[in-house]
Amino acid sequence: MLYLIYTKMFEIITQTFFINAFLVTILIGFVASYYGVFIVQRQMSFLGSGLAHSAFGGVALGILLGTQPLLVAVPFTILIALLIAYFKEKTSLSNDTLIGIFFSTAVALGIIFLSLKSSYTTDAFTYLFGSILSVNSTDIIASIILFIFTIIIYFAFWSRWAYSTFDVELATVDKLPVKFDNYILSVAVALTIVISIKVIGIILISAYIVLPASIARLISKTFYQMTIASIIIGILTGLIGLFISIFVDLPSGAVIVLLQSIIFLSVFIFKNKFSQLENQ
Amino acid sequence: MENSAIEITNLTVKFNHFVALENINLSIPKGKFIAILGPNGSGKSTLLRTILGVITPTGGNITIFGTKNSNIKPEMIGYVPQMKTLDKFFPAIGLELVLSGIVHKWSKKLKLENKNKVMEIIEQLGATSFVNKPLNQLSGGQLQRLYLARALVHKPQIILLDEPATGVDFVCETNLNSIINSYSTLHSTTVLMVTHDWTSAYHHTEDIILLNKNLVFYGDKNEAFTDENLKHTFSHYGDKHNVVFNLHQNV
């Protein structure tokens, strides 16, 4: 039995599609869980969902134009992210309202674009639910660029973003460029979402960003600890979920998110029990 | 003026058509502890935030030790914001909050040189026992002490406090005001404190600013609470005489 499992595993992990998927899972696991800490602490979880649905408009336009959907979805989603940030700055409307307006508009556009194309079903489903099998060289290059971009962002922006996440007023008083930093964060989150949806899927990407950071929040005392824990959880759950999904032949995005949800619930229950015991 | 810490000239702040402050002229000398009093919506916090450079004035200008306020370094001012701006669910310990007053950003690690500065002020403010606790486990008074430590840790020349006593009991408030008073006297630091507590303002500060969008009064605290000043300060309240009577009783 063990020999059979071993043989099957060896067979899978030596295939090109698995090596691609393995690499992309590590890269987007790092990136998504890094930005996730800011999304969670700034209570902007709906932004992830909104931008993922907005990306659908870009993907649909790419499919309609017959080009690589990612090439259209990236500028399309960044534009939506910047518009949300701009309207937030210039109006008194809440983030939730603006995200609702823009993502509905983008989804409406996406539906119209797809209806103009007769043979769209397979491609569109890949992006809606994610498929590790469909990762190609363009996705790998995009993930590597995003990873390098995020490493630069980490050194340049972590301290500033963390400070304005803690208290935007203090950050402004200390003359940090808070508005500019918010635009950079919006662009980074938009890029992460577009590049991750191929693996995780539009529907689940928001949870994929939020869950590692939420688990990390439960076990961390400081924001730096939370950032590191989130990245480790993001990468590990991504890889374990990937192995399970291939082995039991289930969609990778769904398995990864389900695994993260189980860990979140387990940590939550364990932490509550532990606190009760400590208080006794 | 040579001895002035903050010079405010013809300051007007409008938000669209709403006038928050109108034609304020103030010359605040170095080393004074001053309370800013006025009813809700009188522009007290707006005045502090404009001095800090968070709000850009519609007209007029502010200089701090002769330099335009937008050009001054963050190290020159210690600021204690209203407690309501704090996100209590942010994962942080007291030490990190105080440290942000030195580095003016959020730190990953505490360097030894900064640790000494932080521990020195924490000891002075009697906050050693809770400095390593998560912020969400601290009481209002403990948090306010840490915010004050954060404001004082880089030895600022000016301290601005926005309702520092909100959510703090009487004893703690008196302690905080005494600490600020001693610090101001020792270092010749100028202190501007927005407060709703007239009694505390009278007992702890030297001068009073009465504000009601316009400057009603600025000067010695013993000359501040006249019928005329209080009527002008609370002019938009219906029953002026009752308000003035109650204030007189309090002060």
Boltz contact constraints between the chains, C-beta under 6 A:
constraints:
  - contact:
      token1: [A, 159]
      token2: [B, 105]
      max_distance: 6.0
  - contact:
      token1: [A, 159]
      token2: [B, 106]
      max_distance: 6.0
  - contact:
      token1: [A, 160]
      token2: [B, 105]
      max_distance: 6.0
  - contact:
      token1: [A, 162]
      token2: [B, 106]
      max_distance: 6.0
  - contact:
      token1: [A, 163]
      token2: [B, 105]
      max_distance: 6.0
  - contact:
      token1: [A, 163]
      token2: [B, 106]
      max_distance: 6.0
  - contact:
      token1: [A, 166]
      token2: [B, 90]
      max_distance: 6.0
  - contact:
      token1: [A, 167]
      token2: [B, 85]
      max_distance: 6.0
  - contact:
      token1: [A, 169]
      token2: [B, 81]
      max_distance: 6.0
  - contact:
      token1: [A, 169]
      token2: [B, 85]
      max_distance: 6.0
  - contact:
      token1: [A, 172]
      token2: [B, 54]
      max_distance: 6.0
  - contact:
      token1: [A, 173]
      token2: [B, 52]
      max_distance: 6.0
  - contact:
      token1: [A, 173]
      token2: [B, 54]
      max_distance: 6.0
  - contact:
      token1: [A, 173]
      token2: [B, 79]
      max_distance: 6.0
  - contact:
      token1: [A, 174]
      token2: [B, 74]
      max_distance: 6.0
  - contact:
      token1: [A, 174]
      token2: [B, 104]
      max_distance: 6.0
  - contact:
      token1: [A, 175]
      token2: [B, 74]
      max_distance: 6.0
  - contact:
      token1: [A, 220]
      token2: [B, 91]
      max_distance: 6.0
  - contact:
      token1: [A, 221]
      token2: [B, 134]
      max_distance: 6.0
  - contact:
      token1: [A, 222]
      token2: [B, 91]
      max_distance: 6.0
  - contact:
      token1: [A, 222]
      token2: [B, 92]
      max_distance: 6.0
  - contact:
      token1: [A, 223]
      token2: [B, 91]
      max_distance: 6.0
  - contact:
      token1: [A, 224]
      token2: [B, 108]
      max_distance: 6.0
  - contact:
      token1: [A, 226]
      token2: [B, 91]
      max_distance: 6.0
